[in-house]
């Protein structure tokens, strides 16, 4: 049995000497929130194959059950994102009540705008008015559900694009998209935000109608203050500096949320923080720096960020994979809180290039497991969520029940 209390005391002694306020860091970690997605618990896979398990959630209520289990182990994932019409029920208010009984809320809702035959050549960018009308209707249905379940976030990703030059007018598609999104924004309840996602390719391989963060930012500026950019950490070309994008959008007050996952090549949808944990740490470093910068716009912007996991678990055990995702975010955030900000500022002022870099590397190399264990204990959660997962009867129970 690991003595986390002893390790925590040693941790405090070391980092109090380094000018890091551990109590402040603990408070921040207790407020951290990572929303998990319904589709991460269901029968998901890749375009090649879906390897199903009888433990996979088969309906939205079972997805609430699984999300609640992950939250009990972490204490920071008390909301579940839904995809409509992947997730359906005859009683949305009843679903909300069911979730609340388990200490959960319904988080962001996303409409599927890419599966029907009518969306073969696009949804709200389609040249056919009937297809655009169908897509807009799907979004309106999602907004109605948002009001019934008590959500405050509409997340939109467009699979719209073309495969060949000349297939359609790029500018006309842009005009259609902006026109439809203005209608969507006008239909939003006053307490609801619109998060607009982007992706540089796929399924359109010649051009995507919303290909990057700049296009998304330019579009939401035309809509209004409750429209923000949604950054999917896997929706970038290899070599893209994602933390630079995050910092830029924070400074503009335009980042509204994350879809958290990891990629080696493109949209691999791997567990966040696995392919490049240093990148995830650097993203959180930009967020922490904005929180304490004294810049009111930046501080408010990061305060309102919605953190959502968006992954497709194909060969991994889904509950354990989701647990790993949440813990990786906790770990990256904890390491970002360990950065010696005074030392970093001094080395930057002195143009100490490598010294400043080492301040970040030292924080990244910090073993924060004892700190996170202490935070979890103080939140009435198990100190080691993976040990608790393997000791729990829940995975075996759902395997038997759902079989």
ZIHU-V328580 format. One record per helix or strand of 2 or more residues. SS is the DSSP state (@ for helix, = for strand). FROM is the first residue (numbers start at 1). LEN is the number of residues. If there is no record, write none. Layout:
SS_FROM_LEN ; SS_FROM_LEN
This chain:
@_4_14 ; @_22_10 ; =_35_3 ; @_38_3 ; @_60_15 ; =_79_6 ; @_92_10 ; =_105_7 ; @_117_3 ; @_129_21 ; =_153_4 ; =_161_2 ; @_170_18 ; =_193_5 ; =_207_2 ; @_213_9 ; =_227_6 ; @_242_11 ; =_255_6 ; @_277_15 ; @_296_8 ; =_306_4 ; @_318_20 ; @_341_9 ; @_353_12 ; @_369_10 ; @_385_7 ; @_394_9
